[in-house]
Amino acid sequence: MSTAQEVTQEVVAERLRGLMAELLEMEPADLDDEVPLSAFGIDSMTSSVLLADVEKWYGVRLESAGSLGSLTLTDMAEEVVAALRRHPEEN
C-alpha cells in the first residue's frame, strides 16, 4: 500500500481516470477531471467497483460514497489524499 507521503492528488486522479475510462469503455482523455461523474453515466455498479478499488488501493473509505455521482475525479482524489493524511497509520 502507499503512504500518504507517496500519494499525490495528481497520482490518485490519474489512477481513477484510468479505471473510470475502463469501466465506462471510454478513452481516459475523454474524462474531464472537473466534470461530475454522473455526466459520464456512472451507475451504482460502476460506483461500487470504483469505491472498492479505492479502498483496495489506498485503504480508505470515501465519506462521500453516497453522493459519488455528484463528485468530480478531482473531488475524489482530494478526498483520498485527505483521508490518507488523517489516518496515515492505517496505510
C-alpha positions, -999 to +999 in steps of 0.1 A: +000+000+000+010+036-005+018+060+023+003+095+025+037+109+016+039+090-017+004+097-028-005+129-045-038+142-057-025+140-093-014+104-089-048+094-075-067+114-101-048+097-129-054+062-115-092+070-110-094+084-146-079+052-160-103+030-140-133+051-149-123+050-186-121+013-185-154+008-166-172+032-189-154+020-221-141+055-228-107+069-235-090+085-204-085+117-223-123+120-227-128+122-189-126+158-176-114+159-140-137+188-133-170+173-146-193+154-121-191+116-126-228+115-132-223+133-165-203+103-178-231+079-169-218+064-137-243+040-122-245+021-089-224-009-102-197+014-115-197+033-083-193+001-063-164-010-083-147+024-081-152+026-044-139-010-038-108-003-059-101+030-039-104+010-007-081-018-020-055+006-035-054+031-007-070+015+023-095+043+028-133+046+025-147+077+010-171+097+032-189+109+002-196+075-012-234+080-011-231+110-034-204+097-057-222+108-089-220+145-079-182+143-073-156+150-099-124+130-103-106+159-086-130+158-057-124+121-052-087+124-054-087+152-028-108+131-005-085+101-009-054+122-001-071+139+028-082+105+043-046+092+040-033+122+058-059+118+086-051+082+091-015+076+080-010+047+105-036+026+086-017+028+053 
